């Protein structure tokens, strides 16, 4: 009983640490300027003031940035899933010369800080003429070098190792070749790992602001490929421009900033709520060790 109380107390404390900023953000986003200036209003606003979300959406050009954000995160994620699955399957099911060396390089590439390769990658993209386009995210993903691709390859590698060898041998006896065994047996068995990789990859691409500005938007070209996270990063400047001249209370309205932040993370929250069951099951099954 005592141990359970300690565990519950720790879980409550950890949950509070994670939930407090989100609850504060949501509560503040619905407050009017009068509520912000009223010291008696702490957590519950006097009314649900929706104008904050309207102002934030206009300042962020929400629907345009939302649609582009879906493409910026979704297309590389699709490439990431399929290519990393193929690579992970190759490492898990086949023995070949140099396999250990390649696995070592894979792990090293994950440990290597991204800042080391950032400038050479930027120069390379400039030389091949894809700077300021979605290809800066899509092409690396197609070659197994997408955002955090090594960890996805290792997830698939570990999962495909769990598939019993007798199952693959039985498929070979029945006349299934390498490709047929991969598409008919390996992929259906790897659904939990696929769900895990899809969610993590999409969230990481969605939240990536610096590389999106550096590669996709482009420092020199400044293309129109911006997502909600980039818009949020530049929110203060864009909102002050839209605010009326001399209206300090409007330009410094904390509620509008919190509303902009809520709008930015809202798609991820909705996606998680919809896929919560599949996500938890995927994490559980992807972590089970094989025979």
C-alpha positions in Angstrom: 0.0 0.0 0.0 2.8 2.4 0.9 4.6 1.7 -2.4 1.4 2.4 -4.3 1.0 5.7 -2.6 4.5 6.7 -3.5 4.0 5.7 -7.1 0.7 7.6 -7.4 2.3 10.7 -5.7 5.1 10.6 -8.3 2.7 10.2 -11.2 0.6 13.1 -10.0 3.6 15.3 -9.6 4.9 14.4 -13.0 1.5 14.8 -14.6 1.2 18.3 -13.0 4.5 19.4 -14.4 3.4 18.4 -17.9 -0.2 19.6 -17.6 0.3 22.9 -15.9 1.8 24.8 -18.9 -0.9 23.5 -21.2 -3.8 24.4 -18.7 -2.3 27.8 -18.3 -2.0 28.3 -22.0 -5.6 27.2 -22.7 -7.0 29.3 -19.8 -5.1 32.4 -20.8 -6.1 32.1 -24.5 -9.8 32.6 -23.6 -9.2 35.7 -21.5 -10.0 39.2 -22.6 -7.8 42.2 -21.9 -10.0 43.1 -19.0 -9.5 39.6 -17.5 -5.7 40.0 -17.9 -5.8 43.3 -16.0 -8.1 42.0 -13.3 -6.0 40.5 -10.5 -9.0 38.6 -9.2 -9.1 36.5 -12.4 -6.5 33.7 -12.2 -7.5 30.5 -14.0 -11.2 30.8 -15.1 -11.9 33.7 -17.5 -15.1 35.7 -16.9 -16.2 34.6 -20.4 -14.9 32.6 -23.3 -13.4 35.4 -25.4 -13.0 33.9 -28.9 -11.7 37.0 -30.5 -8.2 36.1 -29.4 -8.3 33.0 -31.7 -9.7 35.1 -34.6 -6.9 37.7 -34.2 -4.2 35.0 -33.9 -5.5 33.0 -36.9 -5.5 36.1 -39.1 -2.0 37.1 -38.0 -0.7 33.6 -38.6 -2.5 33.2 -41.9 -3.7 30.0 -40.3 -5.4 27.9 -43.0 -2.6 28.5 -45.5 0.1 27.7 -43.0 -1.9 24.7 -41.8 -2.2 23.2 -45.3 1.5 23.8 -46.0 2.4 22.3 -42.6 0.5 19.1 -43.5 2.5 18.8 -46.7 5.8 19.7 -45.0 5.3 17.1 -42.3 3.3 14.5 -44.2 5.2 13.9 -47.4 8.6 13.3 -45.8 6.9 11.1 -43.2 5.5 8.9 -45.9 9.0 8.6 -47.4 10.5 8.0 -44.0 8.2 5.2 -43.2 8.6 3.2 -46.4 12.3 3.7 -46.9 13.3 3.1 -43.2 11.1 0.0 -43.2 12.9 -1.4 -46.1 16.3 -0.6 -44.6 15.3 -2.0 -41.2 14.0 -5.2 -42.9 17.3 -5.7 -44.8 19.3 -5.3 -41.6 17.0 -7.7 -39.6 16.5 -10.5 -42.2 19.7 -10.7 -44.2 23.4 -11.2 -43.3 25.9 -9.5 -45.7 29.4 -8.3 -45.7 29.9 -5.1 -43.8 26.6 -5.3 -42.0 28.1 -4.6 -38.6 30.1 -1.6 -40.0 26.9 -0.2 -41.6 25.0 -0.6 -38.3 27.8 1.2 -36.5 27.6 4.1 -39.0 23.9 4.2 -38.6 24.2 4.6 -34.8 27.0 7.1 -35.2 24.9 9.2 -37.6 22.2 9.4 -34.9 24.7 10.4 -32.3 26.3 13.0 -34.5 24.9 16.5 -33.7 22.8 17.9 -36.6 24.7 21.2 -36.3 27.8 19.5 -37.7 26.1 18.7 -41.0 23.8 21.7 -41.2 26.0 24.0 -43.2 27.4 21.4 -45.6 23.8 20.2 -46.3 22.7 23.8 -46.9 25.5 24.3 -49.4 24.7 21.0 -51.1 21.0 21.9 -51.5 22.0 25.3 -53.0 24.3 23.6 -55.5 21.7 21.1 -56.7 19.0 23.9 -56.9 16.4 22.6 -54.5 16.8 25.2 -51.8 13.5 26.7 -50.8 11.4 23.7 -51.9 9.9 20.6 -50.3 12.6 18.5 -51.9 15.0 19.5 -49.2 12.9 17.3 -46.8 11.7 14.7 -49.3 14.9 13.7 -51.0 16.9 12.9 -47.7 13.9 10.9 -46.5 13.9 8.9 -49.8 17.5 8.0 -49.2 17.0 7.0 -45.5 18.4 10.2 -44.2 15.2 11.9 -43.1 14.7 13.7 -39.8 15.7 11.2 -37.0 15.6 8.4 -39.6 18.3 6.3 -37.7 16.0 5.7 -34.7 13.1 4.7 -37.1 15.4 2.2 -38.8 16.3 0.8 -35.5 12.6 0.5 -34.5 11.9 -1.4 -37.7 15.0 -3.5 -37.3 14.1 -4.5 -33.8 10.5 -5.3 -34.8 11.4 -7.4 -37.9 13.8 -9.4 -35.8 10.7 -10.6 -33.8 9.2 -12.3 -36.8 9.8 -16.0 -36.5 12.3 -17.3 -39.0 10.2 -20.4 -39.5 7.4 -18.2 -40.9 9.7 -16.7 -43.5 11.1 -20.1 -44.3 7.6 -21.5 -44.8 6.8 -18.6 -47.1 9.9 -19.4 -49.2 8.9 -23.1 -49.4 5.5 -22.0 -50.7 7.2 -20.1 -53.5 7.2 -16.6 -52.0 10.2 -14.5 -53.1 11.9 -11.8 -51.2 9.6 -9.0 -52.3 6.4 -11.1 -51.8 7.5 -12.1 -48.3 8.2 -8.5 -47.5 4.8 -7.1 -48.7 2.6 -10.1 -47.6 4.2 -11.1 -44.3 6.6 -8.4 -43.0 4.5 -5.3 -43.6 1.2 -6.6 -42.2 3.1 -7.8 -39.1 4.8 -4.4 -38.7 1.6 -2.3 -38.4 2.4 -1.4 -34.7 5.9 -0.2 -35.7 4.5 1.7 -38.7 2.0 3.6 -36.5 4.7 4.5 -34.0 7.0 5.8 -36.7 4.2 7.7 -38.5 3.3 9.5 -35.3 6.8 10.3 -34.2 8.0 11.4 -37.6 5.0 13.6 -38.3 5.3 15.3 -34.9 9.0 15.9 -35.3 8.6 17.3 -38.8 5.6 19.4 -37.7 7.6 20.9 -34.7 10.8 21.5 -36.7 11.1 25.3 -37.2 14.8 26.0 -37.7 15.4 23.4 -40.4 12.1 24.4 -42.1 13.3 28.0 -42.2 16.8 27.0 -43.3 16.0 24.5 -46.0 12.3 24.5 -47.0 11.7 28.3 -46.8 15.3 29.1 -47.6 17.4 31.9 -46.1 18.0 33.6 -49.4 14.9 32.6 -51.5 12.3 33.0 -48.7 9.7 30.9 -50.4 6.1 30.7 -49.2 6.6 27.2 -47.7 6.0 28.1 -44.0 4.2 26.0 -41.4 2.4 27.0 -38.2 5.4 26.6 -36.0 7.4 29.1 -38.2 4.5 31.5 -38.1 4.3 31.1 -34.3 8.1 31.9 -34.1 7.5 35.1 -36.0 4.1 35.8 -34.4 5.0 38.9 -32.3 6.3 40.8 -35.3 3.4 39.9 -37.6 0.8 40.6 -34.9 2.2 44.0 -34.0 2.1 44.9 -37.6 -1.6 44.0 -37.8 -2.4 45.8 -34.5 -3.5 49.4 -34.7 -0.7 51.9 -34.4 -0.2 53.0 -30.8 -2.4 50.3 -29.4 0.1 48.9 -26.8 -2.6 46.9 -25.0 -3.4 45.1 -28.2 0.2 44.5 -29.4 1.2 43.1 -26.0 -1.9 41.0 -25.4 -0.7 37.8 -23.8 -4.0 36.1 -24.5 -3.5 36.3 -28.3 0.0 34.8 -28.0 -1.5 31.9 -26.0 -4.3 31.5 -28.6 -1.7 31.3 -31.3 0.2 28.7 -29.4 -3.0 26.7 -28.9 -3.8 26.8 -32.6 -0.3 25.6 -33.4 -0.5 22.5 -31.3 -4.2 21.8 -31.7 -3.8 19.6 -34.9 -1.3 17.4 -33.0 -3.6 17.1 -30.0 -6.5 16.1 -32.2 -4.4 13.5 -34.0 -3.2 12.1 -30.7 -6.8 11.9 -29.3 -8.0 10.0 -32.4 -5.0 7.6 -32.5 -4.4 7.3 -28.8 -5.4 3.7 -28.5 -3.4 2.6 -31.6 -0.4 4.7 -30.4 -0.3 3.1 -26.9 -0.7 -0.4 -28.4 2.0 0.3 -31.0 4.5 1.5 -28.3 3.7 -1.6 -26.2 4.1 -4.1 -29.1 7.1 -2.4 -30.7 9.0 -2.8 -27.4 8.3 -6.5 -26.9 11.5 -8.6 -27.3 11.3 -11.6 -29.7 12.0 -15.2 -29.1 
